[in-house]
Amino acid sequence: MPMIIEEKIYTCRRCGSSNLKKNGKNRYGNQQYFCKDCKKSGVLNPKNSYTETEKEQILAAYKERPSMRGISRLYGISRNTLASWLQKKSTHSQT
Ligand SMILES: [Zn+2]
């Protein structure tokens, strides 16, 4: 019986392979993947845009644990995006 369920094809962020295996969720509820080709694991569905709420959440998490690498891995956010937020945050908070 043919499967007509539409499945979104995800590709590895490092090597572009679609030979991925779902790898559970991290504690923030983001679906993670494991790439069978390059053995990378990461967040499956990284977004390019974030709502203000998500942004606040991520920035709060960064405040608790200031590790760009950790945060970018947890949320699938690029370090550039995070860095630009942090810059904006600090220029905004002048009293
Ligand atoms: Zn890969």
PDB file of the backbone (N, CA, C, O) and the ligand in Angstrom, with CONECT records:
HET     ZN  A 101       1
ATOM      1  N   MET A   1       0.842  -1.193   0.000  1.00  0.00           N
ATOM      2  CA  MET A   1       0.000   0.000   0.000  1.00  0.00           C
ATOM      3  C   MET A   1       0.881   1.248   0.000  1.00  0.00           C
ATOM      4  O   MET A   1       1.761   1.405   0.847  1.00  0.00           O
ATOM      5  N   PRO A   2       0.630   2.120  -0.953  1.00  0.00           N
ATOM      6  CA  PRO A   2       1.503   3.305  -1.017  1.00  0.00           C
ATOM      7  C   PRO A   2       1.205   4.292   0.101  1.00  0.00           C
ATOM      8  O   PRO A   2       0.053   4.520   0.471  1.00  0.00           O
ATOM      9  N   MET A   3       2.246   4.852   0.609  1.00  0.00           N
ATOM     10  CA  MET A   3       2.093   5.851   1.656  1.00  0.00           C
ATOM     11  C   MET A   3       1.966   7.220   1.014  1.00  0.00           C
ATOM     12  O   MET A   3       2.843   7.657   0.269  1.00  0.00           O
ATOM     13  N   ILE A   4       0.877   7.879   1.312  1.00  0.00           N
ATOM     14  CA  ILE A   4       0.753   9.213   0.745  1.00  0.00           C
ATOM     15  C   ILE A   4       0.849  10.305   1.814  1.00  0.00           C
ATOM     16  O   ILE A   4       0.371  11.428   1.654  1.00  0.00           O
ATOM     17  N   ILE A   5       1.486   9.914   2.891  1.00  0.00           N
ATOM     18  CA  ILE A   5       1.712  10.929   3.921  1.00  0.00           C
ATOM     19  C   ILE A   5       2.853  11.848   3.465  1.00  0.00           C
ATOM     20  O   ILE A   5       3.955  11.398   3.152  1.00  0.00           O
ATOM     21  N   GLU A   6       2.559  13.098   3.441  1.00  0.00           N
ATOM     22  CA  GLU A   6       3.600  14.043   3.055  1.00  0.00           C
ATOM     23  C   GLU A   6       4.566  14.235   4.204  1.00  0.00           C
ATOM     24  O   GLU A   6       4.187  14.613   5.313  1.00  0.00           O
ATOM     25  N   GLU A   7       5.790  13.973   3.916  1.00  0.00           N
ATOM     26  CA  GLU A   7       6.767  14.168   4.970  1.00  0.00           C
ATOM     27  C   GLU A   7       7.772  15.211   4.538  1.00  0.00           C
ATOM     28  O   GLU A   7       8.284  15.195   3.418  1.00  0.00           O
ATOM     29  N   LYS A   8       8.029  16.092   5.431  1.00  0.00           N
ATOM     30  CA  LYS A   8       8.986  17.144   5.111  1.00  0.00           C
ATOM     31  C   LYS A   8      10.382  16.534   5.085  1.00  0.00           C
ATOM     32  O   LYS A   8      10.758  15.767   5.971  1.00  0.00           O
ATOM     33  N   ILE A   9      11.130  16.884   4.066  1.00  0.00           N
ATOM     34  CA  ILE A   9      12.481  16.367   3.991  1.00  0.00           C
ATOM     35  C   ILE A   9      13.430  17.341   4.686  1.00  0.00           C
ATOM     36  O   ILE A   9      13.542  18.512   4.321  1.00  0.00           O
ATOM     37  N   TYR A  10      14.089  16.820   5.677  1.00  0.00           N
ATOM     38  CA  TYR A  10      15.072  17.632   6.370  1.00  0.00           C
ATOM     39  C   TYR A  10      16.462  17.262   5.879  1.00  0.00           C
ATOM     40  O   TYR A  10      16.736  16.117   5.518  1.00  0.00           O
ATOM     41  N   THR A  11      17.294  18.224   5.876  1.00  0.00           N
ATOM     42  CA  THR A  11      18.666  17.930   5.467  1.00  0.00           C
ATOM     43  C   THR A  11      19.636  18.349   6.561  1.00  0.00           C
ATOM     44  O   THR A  11      19.361  19.242   7.362  1.00  0.00           O
ATOM     45  N   CYS A  12      20.756  17.688   6.567  1.00  0.00           N
ATOM     46  CA  CYS A  12      21.797  17.958   7.551  1.00  0.00           C
ATOM     47  C   CYS A  12      22.371  19.355   7.334  1.00  0.00           C
ATOM     48  O   CYS A  12      22.659  19.769   6.212  1.00  0.00           O
ATOM     49  N   ARG A  13      22.523  20.056   8.435  1.00  0.00           N
ATOM     50  CA  ARG A  13      23.023  21.419   8.317  1.00  0.00           C
ATOM     51  C   ARG A  13      24.504  21.454   8.009  1.00  0.00           C
ATOM     52  O   ARG A  13      25.021  22.480   7.568  1.00  0.00           O
ATOM     53  N   ARG A  14      25.187  20.364   8.231  1.00  0.00           N
ATOM     54  CA  ARG A  14      26.620  20.370   7.963  1.00  0.00           C
ATOM     55  C   ARG A  14      26.926  19.864   6.557  1.00  0.00           C
ATOM     56  O   ARG A  14      27.654  20.513   5.806  1.00  0.00           O
ATOM     57  N   CYS A  15      26.362  18.685   6.194  1.00  0.00           N
ATOM     58  CA  CYS A  15      26.772  18.074   4.935  1.00  0.00           C
ATOM     59  C   CYS A  15      25.654  18.056   3.897  1.00  0.00           C
ATOM     60  O   CYS A  15      25.883  17.675   2.749  1.00  0.00           O
ATOM     61  N   GLY A  16      24.434  18.467   4.294  1.00  0.00           N
ATOM     62  CA  GLY A  16      23.345  18.535   3.326  1.00  0.00           C
ATOM     63  C   GLY A  16      22.683  17.213   3.038  1.00  0.00           C
ATOM     64  O   GLY A  16      21.770  17.150   2.215  1.00  0.00           O
ATOM     65  N   SER A  17      23.115  16.162   3.687  1.00  0.00           N
ATOM     66  CA  SER A  17      22.510  14.855   3.472  1.00  0.00           C
ATOM     67  C   SER A  17      21.098  14.794   4.052  1.00  0.00           C
ATOM     68  O   SER A  17      20.796  15.446   5.051  1.00  0.00           O
ATOM     69  N   SER A  18      20.244  14.005   3.414  1.00  0.00           N
ATOM     70  CA  SER A  18      18.912  13.818   3.988  1.00  0.00           C
ATOM     71  C   SER A  18      18.818  12.465   4.688  1.00  0.00           C
ATOM     72  O   SER A  18      17.735  12.003   5.048  1.00  0.00           O
ATOM     73  N   ASN A  19      19.940  11.865   4.864  1.00  0.00           N
ATOM     74  CA  ASN A  19      20.013  10.562   5.517  1.00  0.00           C
ATOM     75  C   ASN A  19      20.048  10.744   7.037  1.00  0.00           C
ATOM     76  O   ASN A  19      21.035  10.438   7.706  1.00  0.00           O
ATOM     77  N   LEU A  20      18.924  11.258   7.548  1.00  0.00           N
ATOM     78  CA  LEU A  20      18.888  11.622   8.953  1.00  0.00           C
ATOM     79  C   LEU A  20      18.014  10.688   9.751  1.00  0.00           C
ATOM     80  O   LEU A  20      17.095  10.056   9.228  1.00  0.00           O
ATOM     81  N   LYS A  21      18.310  10.618  10.985  1.00  0.00           N
ATOM     82  CA  LYS A  21      17.520   9.826  11.898  1.00  0.00           C
ATOM     83  C   LYS A  21      17.048  10.759  13.006  1.00  0.00           C
ATOM     84  O   LYS A  21      17.828  11.544  13.547  1.00  0.00           O
ATOM     85  N   LYS A  22      15.774  10.665  13.332  1.00  0.00           N
ATOM     86  CA  LYS A  22      15.308  11.489  14.442  1.00  0.00           C
ATOM     87  C   LYS A  22      15.942  11.003  15.729  1.00  0.00           C
ATOM     88  O   LYS A  22      16.117   9.806  15.959  1.00  0.00           O
ATOM     89  N   ASN A  23      16.274  11.960  16.546  1.00  0.00           N
ATOM     90  CA  ASN A  23      17.098  11.622  17.707  1.00  0.00           C
ATOM     91  C   ASN A  23      16.504  12.173  18.995  1.00  0.00           C
ATOM     92  O   ASN A  23      17.219  12.676  19.862  1.00  0.00           O
ATOM     93  N   GLY A  24      15.193  12.070  19.102  1.00  0.00           N
ATOM     94  CA  GLY A  24      14.558  12.524  20.340  1.00  0.00           C
ATOM     95  C   GLY A  24      14.501  14.033  20.441  1.00  0.00           C
ATOM     96  O   GLY A  24      14.856  14.751  19.505  1.00  0.00           O
ATOM     97  N   LYS A  25      14.055  14.496  21.574  1.00  0.00           N
ATOM     98  CA  LYS A  25      13.969  15.929  21.779  1.00  0.00           C
ATOM     99  C   LYS A  25      14.878  16.345  22.917  1.00  0.00           C
ATOM    100  O   LYS A  25      15.116  15.588  23.858  1.00  0.00           O
ATOM    101  N   ASN A  26      15.372  17.543  22.813  1.00  0.00           N
ATOM    102  CA  ASN A  26      16.137  18.032  23.945  1.00  0.00           C
ATOM    103  C   ASN A  26      15.182  18.599  24.984  1.00  0.00           C
ATOM    104  O   ASN A  26      13.966  18.587  24.796  1.00  0.00           O
ATOM    105  N   ARG A  27      15.741  19.096  26.081  1.00  0.00           N
ATOM    106  CA  ARG A  27      14.833  19.482  27.168  1.00  0.00           C
ATOM    107  C   ARG A  27      14.061  20.746  26.883  1.00  0.00           C
ATOM    108  O   ARG A  27      13.212  21.148  27.678  1.00  0.00           O
ATOM    109  N   TYR A  28      14.341  21.378  25.767  1.00  0.00           N
ATOM    110  CA  TYR A  28      13.541  22.535  25.372  1.00  0.00           C
ATOM    111  C   TYR A  28      12.466  22.150  24.368  1.00  0.00           C
ATOM    112  O   TYR A  28      11.756  23.010  23.848  1.00  0.00           O
ATOM    113  N   GLY A  29      12.348  20.849  24.096  1.00  0.00           N
ATOM    114  CA  GLY A  29      11.293  20.377  23.223  1.00  0.00           C
ATOM    115  C   GLY A  29      11.612  20.491  21.745  1.00  0.00           C
ATOM    116  O   GLY A  29      10.726  20.312  20.909  1.00  0.00           O
ATOM    117  N   ASN A  30      12.846  20.783  21.411  1.00  0.00           N
ATOM    118  CA  ASN A  30      13.200  20.853  20.003  1.00  0.00           C
ATOM    119  C   ASN A  30      13.579  19.470  19.488  1.00  0.00           C
ATOM    120  O   ASN A  30      14.378  18.757  20.095  1.00  0.00           O
ATOM    121  N   GLN A  31      12.990  19.114  18.364  1.00  0.00           N
ATOM    122  CA  GLN A  31      13.307  17.823  17.748  1.00  0.00           C
ATOM    123  C   GLN A  31      14.760  17.825  17.289  1.00  0.00           C
ATOM    124  O   GLN A  31      15.228  18.772  16.658  1.00  0.00           O
ATOM    125  N   GLN A  32      15.447  16.768  17.613  1.00  0.00           N
ATOM    126  CA  GLN A  32      16.839  16.688  17.224  1.00  0.00           C
ATOM    127  C   GLN A  32      17.059  15.597  16.192  1.00  0.00           C
ATOM    128  O   GLN A  32      16.255  14.671  16.079  1.00  0.00           O
ATOM    129  N   TYR A  33      18.125  15.700  15.454  1.00  0.00           N
ATOM    130  CA  TYR A  33      18.431  14.684  14.457  1.00  0.00           C
ATOM    131  C   TYR A  33      19.851  14.188  14.628  1.00  0.00           C
ATOM    132  O   TYR A  33      20.693  14.808  15.278  1.00  0.00           O
ATOM    133  N   PHE A  34      20.074  13.045  14.014  1.00  0.00           N
ATOM    134  CA  PHE A  34      21.413  12.509  13.931  1.00  0.00           C
ATOM    135  C   PHE A  34      21.684  12.201  12.469  1.00  0.00           C
ATOM    136  O   PHE A  34      20.921  11.469  11.838  1.00  0.00           O
ATOM    137  N   CYS A  35      22.747  12.742  11.930  1.00  0.00           N
ATOM    138  CA  CYS A  35      23.079  12.523  10.522  1.00  0.00           C
ATOM    139  C   CYS A  35      23.892  11.250  10.390  1.00  0.00           C
ATOM    140  O   CYS A  35      24.956  11.107  10.993  1.00  0.00           O
ATOM    141  N   LYS A  36      23.368  10.317   9.581  1.00  0.00           N
ATOM    142  CA  LYS A  36      24.068   9.046   9.439  1.00  0.00           C
ATOM    143  C   LYS A  36      25.311   9.185   8.571  1.00  0.00           C
ATOM    144  O   LYS A  36      26.190   8.324   8.591  1.00  0.00           O
ATOM    145  N   ASP A  37      25.380  10.269   7.813  1.00  0.00           N
ATOM    146  CA  ASP A  37      26.526  10.434   6.929  1.00  0.00           C
ATOM    147  C   ASP A  37      27.729  11.079   7.615  1.00  0.00           C
ATOM    148  O   ASP A  37      28.845  10.566   7.540  1.00  0.00           O
ATOM    149  N   CYS A  38      27.492  12.200   8.279  1.00  0.00           N
ATOM    150  CA  CYS A  38      28.647  12.860   8.889  1.00  0.00           C
ATOM    151  C   CYS A  38      28.634  12.758  10.411  1.00  0.00           C
ATOM    152  O   CYS A  38      29.493  13.325  11.087  1.00  0.00           O
ATOM    153  N   LYS A  39      27.658  12.034  10.941  1.00  0.00           N
ATOM    154  CA  LYS A  39      27.576  11.755  12.374  1.00  0.00           C
ATOM    155  C   LYS A  39      27.333  13.001  13.220  1.00  0.00           C
ATOM    156  O   LYS A  39      27.595  13.014  14.423  1.00  0.00           O
ATOM    157  N   LYS A  40      26.837  14.028  12.580  1.00  0.00           N
ATOM    158  CA  LYS A  40      26.511  15.220  13.345  1.00  0.00           C
ATOM    159  C   LYS A  40      25.113  15.069  13.942  1.00  0.00           C
ATOM    160  O   LYS A  40      24.223  14.488  13.321  1.00  0.00           O
ATOM    161  N   SER A  41      24.933  15.589  15.133  1.00  0.00           N
ATOM    162  CA  SER A  41      23.573  15.670  15.648  1.00  0.00           C
ATOM    163  C   SER A  41      23.268  17.118  15.980  1.00  0.00           C
ATOM    164  O   SER A  41      24.151  17.888  16.358  1.00  0.00           O
ATOM    165  N   GLY A  42      22.036  17.463  15.835  1.00  0.00           N
ATOM    166  CA  GLY A  42      21.670  18.845  16.083  1.00  0.00           C
ATOM    167  C   GLY A  42      20.168  19.005  16.108  1.00  0.00           C
ATOM    168  O   GLY A  42      19.429  18.020  16.111  1.00  0.00           O
ATOM    169  N   VAL A  43      19.715  20.247  16.126  1.00  0.00           N
ATOM    170  CA  VAL A  43      18.286  20.520  16.131  1.00  0.00           C
ATOM    171  C   VAL A  43      17.756  20.374  14.714  1.00  0.00           C
ATOM    172  O   VAL A  43      18.335  20.895  13.760  1.00  0.00           O
ATOM    173  N   LEU A  44      16.644  19.655  14.594  1.00  0.00           N
ATOM    174  CA  LEU A  44      16.154  19.281  13.280  1.00  0.00           C
ATOM    175  C   LEU A  44      15.620  20.447  12.464  1.00  0.00           C
ATOM    176  O   LEU A  44      15.881  20.553  11.265  1.00  0.00           O
ATOM    177  N   ASN A  45      14.891  21.295  13.106  1.00  0.00           N
ATOM    178  CA  ASN A  45      14.128  22.274  12.350  1.00  0.00           C
ATOM    179  C   ASN A  45      14.461  23.700  12.771  1.00  0.00           C
ATOM    180  O   ASN A  45      13.621  24.393  13.344  1.00  0.00           O
ATOM    181  N   PRO A  46      15.669  24.131  12.492  1.00  0.00           N
ATOM    182  CA  PRO A  46      16.055  25.467  12.935  1.00  0.00           C
ATOM    183  C   PRO A  46      15.260  26.534  12.215  1.00  0.00           C
ATOM    184  O   PRO A  46      14.985  26.416  11.021  1.00  0.00           O
ATOM    185  N   LYS A  47      14.896  27.562  12.933  1.00  0.00           N
ATOM    186  CA  LYS A  47      14.093  28.610  12.334  1.00  0.00           C
ATOM    187  C   LYS A  47      14.967  29.820  12.067  1.00  0.00           C
ATOM    188  O   LYS A  47      15.987  30.036  12.723  1.00  0.00           O
ATOM    189  N   ASN A  48      14.552  30.582  11.114  1.00  0.00           N
ATOM    190  CA  ASN A  48      15.296  31.794  10.821  1.00  0.00           C
ATOM    191  C   ASN A  48      14.703  33.010  11.503  1.00  0.00           C
ATOM    192  O   ASN A  48      15.377  34.017  11.721  1.00  0.00           O
ATOM    193  N   SER A  49      13.429  32.895  11.833  1.00  0.00           N
ATOM    194  CA  SER A  49      12.816  34.012  12.524  1.00  0.00           C
ATOM    195  C   SER A  49      12.220  33.527  13.832  1.00  0.00           C
ATOM    196  O   SER A  49      11.730  32.402  13.930  1.00  0.00           O
ATOM    197  N   TYR A  50      12.267  34.365  14.800  1.00  0.00           N
ATOM    198  CA  TYR A  50      11.792  34.009  16.117  1.00  0.00           C
ATOM    199  C   TYR A  50      10.798  35.058  16.589  1.00  0.00           C
ATOM    200  O   TYR A  50      10.906  36.241  16.265  1.00  0.00           O
ATOM    201  N   THR A  51       9.835  34.592  17.358  1.00  0.00           N
ATOM    202  CA  THR A  51       8.917  35.560  17.953  1.00  0.00           C
ATOM    203  C   THR A  51       9.625  36.261  19.109  1.00  0.00           C
ATOM    204  O   THR A  51      10.654  35.796  19.599  1.00  0.00           O
ATOM    205  N   GLU A  52       9.067  37.367  19.528  1.00  0.00           N
ATOM    206  CA  GLU A  52       9.656  38.100  20.645  1.00  0.00           C
ATOM    207  C   GLU A  52       9.748  37.218  21.885  1.00  0.00           C
ATOM    208  O   GLU A  52      10.721  37.281  22.636  1.00  0.00           O
ATOM    209  N   THR A  53       8.713  36.390  22.090  1.00  0.00           N
ATOM    210  CA  THR A  53       8.691  35.508  23.257  1.00  0.00           C
ATOM    211  C   THR A  53       9.844  34.513  23.210  1.00  0.00           C
ATOM    212  O   THR A  53      10.550  34.301  24.196  1.00  0.00           O
ATOM    213  N   GLU A  54      10.016  33.910  22.036  1.00  0.00           N
ATOM    214  CA  GLU A  54      11.101  32.944  21.893  1.00  0.00           C
ATOM    215  C   GLU A  54      12.455  33.615  22.095  1.00  0.00           C
ATOM    216  O   GLU A  54      13.370  33.063  22.707  1.00  0.00           O
ATOM    217  N   LYS A  55      12.540  34.807  21.565  1.00  0.00           N
ATOM    218  CA  LYS A  55      13.768  35.568  21.680  1.00  0.00           C
ATOM    219  C   LYS A  55      14.113  35.843  23.145  1.00  0.00           C
ATOM    220  O   LYS A  55      15.247  35.657  23.586  1.00  0.00           O
ATOM    221  N   GLU A  56      13.090  36.296  23.883  1.00  0.00           N
ATOM    222  CA  GLU A  56      13.289  36.553  25.311  1.00  0.00           C
ATOM    223  C   GLU A  56      13.737  35.281  26.028  1.00  0.00           C
ATOM    224  O   GLU A  56      14.634  35.294  26.870  1.00  0.00           O
ATOM    225  N   GLN A  57      13.075  34.181  25.660  1.00  0.00           N
ATOM    226  CA  GLN A  57      13.372  32.899  26.277  1.00  0.00           C
ATOM    227  C   GLN A  57      14.828  32.492  26.033  1.00  0.00           C
ATOM    228  O   GLN A  57      15.529  32.035  26.937  1.00  0.00           O
ATOM    229  N   ILE A  58      15.248  32.670  24.807  1.00  0.00           N
ATOM    230  CA  ILE A  58      16.601  32.280  24.446  1.00  0.00           C
ATOM    231  C   ILE A  58      17.618  33.193  25.126  1.00  0.00           C
ATOM    232  O   ILE A  58      18.649  32.734  25.618  1.00  0.00           O
ATOM    233  N   LEU A  59      17.318  34.478  25.147  1.00  0.00           N
ATOM    234  CA  LEU A  59      18.225  35.412  25.807  1.00  0.00           C
ATOM    235  C   LEU A  59      18.305  35.147  27.311  1.00  0.00           C
ATOM    236  O   LEU A  59      19.362  35.285  27.927  1.00  0.00           O
ATOM    237  N   ALA A  60      17.158  34.761  27.887  1.00  0.00           N
ATOM    238  CA  ALA A  60      17.149  34.425  29.312  1.00  0.00           C
ATOM    239  C   ALA A  60      18.002  33.187  29.571  1.00  0.00           C
ATOM    240  O   ALA A  60      18.742  33.117  30.553  1.00  0.00           O
ATOM    241  N   ALA A  61      17.885  32.223  28.680  1.00  0.00           N
ATOM    242  CA  ALA A  61      18.683  31.006  28.815  1.00  0.00           C
ATOM    243  C   ALA A  61      20.169  31.323  28.680  1.00  0.00           C
ATOM    244  O   ALA A  61      21.014  30.723  29.345  1.00  0.00           O
ATOM    245  N   TYR A  62      20.462  32.269  27.814  1.00  0.00           N
ATOM    246  CA  TYR A  62      21.859  32.661  27.627  1.00  0.00           C
ATOM    247  C   TYR A  62      22.410  33.343  28.875  1.00  0.00           C
ATOM    248  O   TYR A  62      23.576  33.177  29.231  1.00  0.00           O
ATOM    249  N   LYS A  63      21.546  34.110  29.527  1.00  0.00           N
ATOM    250  CA  LYS A  63      21.966  34.802  30.742  1.00  0.00           C
ATOM    251  C   LYS A  63      22.324  33.794  31.827  1.00  0.00           C
ATOM    252  O   LYS A  63      23.274  33.977  32.589  1.00  0.00           O
ATOM    253  N   GLU A  64      21.526  32.717  31.872  1.00  0.00           N
ATOM    254  CA  GLU A  64      21.788  31.683  32.866  1.00  0.00           C
ATOM    255  C   GLU A  64      23.057  30.899  32.551  1.00  0.00           C
ATOM    256  O   GLU A  64      23.819  30.519  33.440  1.00  0.00           O
ATOM    257  N   ARG A  65      23.249  30.680  31.295  1.00  0.00           N
ATOM    258  CA  ARG A  65      24.380  29.859  30.889  1.00  0.00           C
ATOM    259  C   ARG A  65      25.013  30.489  29.651  1.00  0.00           C
ATOM    260  O   ARG A  65      24.676  30.124  28.525  1.00  0.00           O
ATOM    261  N   PRO A  66      25.910  31.415  29.855  1.00  0.00           N
ATOM    262  CA  PRO A  66      26.438  32.196  28.724  1.00  0.00           C
ATOM    263  C   PRO A  66      27.387  31.392  27.848  1.00  0.00           C
ATOM    264  O   PRO A  66      28.593  31.639  27.820  1.00  0.00           O
ATOM    265  N   SER A  67      26.836  30.452  27.154  1.00  0.00           N
ATOM    266  CA  SER A  67      27.625  29.692  26.205  1.00  0.00           C
ATOM    267  C   SER A  67      26.935  29.757  24.853  1.00  0.00           C
ATOM    268  O   SER A  67      25.890  29.142  24.639  1.00  0.00           O
ATOM    269  N   MET A  68      27.544  30.519  23.936  1.00  0.00           N
ATOM    270  CA  MET A  68      26.932  30.663  22.614  1.00  0.00           C
ATOM    271  C   MET A  68      26.802  29.325  21.924  1.00  0.00           C
ATOM    272  O   MET A  68      25.806  29.056  21.252  1.00  0.00           O
ATOM    273  N   ARG A  69      27.817  28.482  22.092  1.00  0.00           N
ATOM    274  CA  ARG A  69      27.775  27.200  21.414  1.00  0.00           C
ATOM    275  C   ARG A  69      26.635  26.348  21.964  1.00  0.00           C
ATOM    276  O   ARG A  69      25.906  25.697  21.216  1.00  0.00           O
ATOM    277  N   GLY A  70      26.496  26.367  23.315  1.00  0.00           N
ATOM    278  CA  GLY A  70      25.447  25.599  23.952  1.00  0.00           C
ATOM    279  C   GLY A  70      24.065  26.073  23.534  1.00  0.00           C
ATOM    280  O   GLY A  70      23.200  25.267  23.188  1.00  0.00           O
ATOM    281  N   ILE A  71      23.864  27.377  23.568  1.00  0.00           N
ATOM    282  CA  ILE A  71      22.563  27.933  23.214  1.00  0.00           C
ATOM    283  C   ILE A  71      22.241  27.665  21.749  1.00  0.00           C
ATOM    284  O   ILE A  71      21.113  27.304  21.413  1.00  0.00           O
ATOM    285  N   SER A  72      23.217  27.839  20.891  1.00  0.00           N
ATOM    286  CA  SER A  72      22.940  27.635  19.472  1.00  0.00           C
ATOM    287  C   SER A  72      22.619  26.171  19.187  1.00  0.00           C
ATOM    288  O   SER A  72      21.844  25.860  18.283  1.00  0.00           O
ATOM    289  N   ARG A  73      23.221  25.283  19.963  1.00  0.00           N
ATOM    290  CA  ARG A  73      22.915  23.870  19.755  1.00  0.00           C
ATOM    291  C   ARG A  73      21.523  23.536  20.288  1.00  0.00           C
ATOM    292  O   ARG A  73      20.771  22.787  19.665  1.00  0.00           O
ATOM    293  N   LEU A  74      21.189  24.103  21.452  1.00  0.00           N
ATOM    294  CA  LEU A  74      19.899  23.797  22.068  1.00  0.00           C
ATOM    295  C   LEU A  74      18.735  24.302  21.236  1.00  0.00           C
ATOM    296  O   LEU A  74      17.727  23.617  21.064  1.00  0.00           O
ATOM    297  N   TYR A  75      18.892  25.503  20.727  1.00  0.00           N
ATOM    298  CA  TYR A  75      17.750  26.120  20.052  1.00  0.00           C
ATOM    299  C   TYR A  75      17.865  26.063  18.535  1.00  0.00           C
ATOM    300  O   TYR A  75      16.935  26.450  17.828  1.00  0.00           O
ATOM    301  N   GLY A  76      18.981  25.592  18.038  1.00  0.00           N
ATOM    302  CA  GLY A  76      19.164  25.586  16.598  1.00  0.00           C
ATOM    303  C   GLY A  76      19.255  26.979  16.020  1.00  0.00           C
ATOM    304  O   GLY A  76      18.915  27.210  14.860  1.00  0.00           O
ATOM    305  N   ILE A  77      19.714  27.897  16.833  1.00  0.00           N
ATOM    306  CA  ILE A  77      19.855  29.273  16.389  1.00  0.00           C
ATOM    307  C   ILE A  77      21.303  29.486  15.969  1.00  0.00           C
ATOM    308  O   ILE A  77      22.218  28.924  16.571  1.00  0.00           O
ATOM    309  N   SER A  78      21.506  30.287  14.952  1.00  0.00           N
ATOM    310  CA  SER A  78      22.884  30.519  14.548  1.00  0.00           C
ATOM    311  C   SER A  78      23.557  31.476  15.522  1.00  0.00           C
ATOM    312  O   SER A  78      22.915  32.343  16.115  1.00  0.00           O
ATOM    313  N   ARG A  79      24.841  31.300  15.669  1.00  0.00           N
ATOM    314  CA  ARG A  79      25.570  32.136  16.618  1.00  0.00           C
ATOM    315  C   ARG A  79      25.562  33.598  16.178  1.00  0.00           C
ATOM    316  O   ARG A  79      25.613  34.509  17.004  1.00  0.00           O
ATOM    317  N   ASN A  80      25.496  33.803  14.870  1.00  0.00           N
ATOM    318  CA  ASN A  80      25.418  35.181  14.369  1.00  0.00           C
ATOM    319  C   ASN A  80      24.149  35.862  14.830  1.00  0.00           C
ATOM    320  O   ASN A  80      24.161  37.013  15.268  1.00  0.00           O
ATOM    321  N   THR A  81      23.033  35.117  14.721  1.00  0.00           N
ATOM    322  CA  THR A  81      21.754  35.675  15.157  1.00  0.00           C
ATOM    323  C   THR A  81      21.804  36.014  16.633  1.00  0.00           C
ATOM    324  O   THR A  81      21.407  37.100  17.055  1.00  0.00           O
ATOM    325  N   LEU A  82      22.293  35.076  17.398  1.00  0.00           N
ATOM    326  CA  LEU A  82      22.385  35.285  18.837  1.00  0.00           C
ATOM    327  C   LEU A  82      23.265  36.496  19.143  1.00  0.00           C
ATOM    328  O   LEU A  82      22.916  37.338  19.970  1.00  0.00           O
ATOM    329  N   ALA A  83      24.393  36.570  18.475  1.00  0.00           N
ATOM    330  CA  ALA A  83      25.312  37.691  18.716  1.00  0.00           C
ATOM    331  C   ALA A  83      24.662  39.029  18.390  1.00  0.00           C
ATOM    332  O   ALA A  83      24.869  40.020  19.091  1.00  0.00           O
ATOM    333  N   SER A  84      23.871  39.046  17.313  1.00  0.00           N
ATOM    334  CA  SER A  84      23.240  40.307  16.939  1.00  0.00           C
ATOM    335  C   SER A  84      22.172  40.705  17.954  1.00  0.00           C
ATOM    336  O   SER A  84      21.984  41.888  18.238  1.00  0.00           O
ATOM    337  N   TRP A  85      21.485  39.720  18.492  1.00  0.00           N
ATOM    338  CA  TRP A  85      20.505  40.016  19.545  1.00  0.00           C
ATOM    339  C   TRP A  85      21.189  40.602  20.761  1.00  0.00           C
ATOM    340  O   TRP A  85      20.728  41.579  21.351  1.00  0.00           O
ATOM    341  N   LEU A  86      22.317  39.973  21.128  1.00  0.00           N
ATOM    342  CA  LEU A  86      23.017  40.411  22.329  1.00  0.00           C
ATOM    343  C   LEU A  86      23.527  41.837  22.157  1.00  0.00           C
ATOM    344  O   LEU A  86      23.541  42.627  23.102  1.00  0.00           O
ATOM    345  N   GLN A  87      23.941  42.147  20.949  1.00  0.00           N
ATOM    346  CA  GLN A  87      24.406  43.510  20.675  1.00  0.00           C
ATOM    347  C   GLN A  87      23.273  44.510  20.809  1.00  0.00           C
ATOM    348  O   GLN A  87      23.404  45.552  21.452  1.00  0.00           O
ATOM    349  N   LYS A  88      22.150  44.161  20.179  1.00  0.00           N
ATOM    350  CA  LYS A  88      20.984  45.051  20.240  1.00  0.00           C
ATOM    351  C   LYS A  88      20.532  45.246  21.680  1.00  0.00           C
ATOM    352  O   LYS A  88      20.195  46.350  22.108  1.00  0.00           O
ATOM    353  N   LYS A  89      20.538  44.129  22.414  1.00  0.00           N
ATOM    354  CA  LYS A  89      20.128  44.160  23.823  1.00  0.00           C
ATOM    355  C   LYS A  89      20.963  45.164  24.590  1.00  0.00           C
ATOM    356  O   LYS A  89      20.429  45.964  25.357  1.00  0.00           O
ATOM    357  N   SER A  90      22.274  45.126  24.387  1.00  0.00           N
ATOM    358  CA  SER A  90      23.125  45.977  25.197  1.00  0.00           C
ATOM    359  C   SER A  90      23.033  47.453  24.784  1.00  0.00           C
ATOM    360  O   SER A  90      23.174  48.343  25.623  1.00  0.00           O
ATOM    361  N   THR A  91      22.798  47.706  23.495  1.00  0.00           N
ATOM    362  CA  THR A  91      22.653  49.105  23.107  1.00  0.00           C
ATOM    363  C   THR A  91      21.305  49.670  23.569  1.00  0.00           C
ATOM    364  O   THR A  91      21.158  50.870  23.801  1.00  0.00           O
ATOM    365  N   HIS A  92      20.320  48.757  23.696  1.00  0.00           N
ATOM    366  CA  HIS A  92      18.997  49.195  24.126  1.00  0.00           C
ATOM    367  C   HIS A  92      18.965  49.555  25.611  1.00  0.00           C
ATOM    368  O   HIS A  92      18.241  50.454  26.039  1.00  0.00           O
ATOM    369  N   SER A  93      19.767  48.828  26.377  1.00  0.00           N
ATOM    370  CA  SER A  93      19.630  48.953  27.820  1.00  0.00           C
ATOM    371  C   SER A  93      20.440  50.114  28.398  1.00  0.00           C
ATOM    372  O   SER A  93      20.982  50.008  29.499  1.00  0.00           O
ATOM    373  N   GLN A  94      20.519  51.186  27.681  1.00  0.00           N
ATOM    374  CA  GLN A  94      21.150  52.376  28.256  1.00  0.00           C
ATOM    375  C   GLN A  94      20.094  53.216  28.978  1.00  0.00           C
ATOM    376  O   GLN A  94      19.005  53.462  28.460  1.00  0.00           O
ATOM    377  N   THR A  95      20.445  53.635  30.158  1.00  0.00           N
ATOM    378  CA  THR A  95      19.419  54.315  30.952  1.00  0.00           C
ATOM    379  C   THR A  95      19.572  55.826  30.899  1.00  0.00           C
ATOM    380  O   THR A  95      18.787  56.548  31.514  1.00  0.00           O
TER     381      THR A  95
HETATM  382 ZN    ZN A 101      25.589  15.396   7.816  1.00  0.00          ZN2+
END
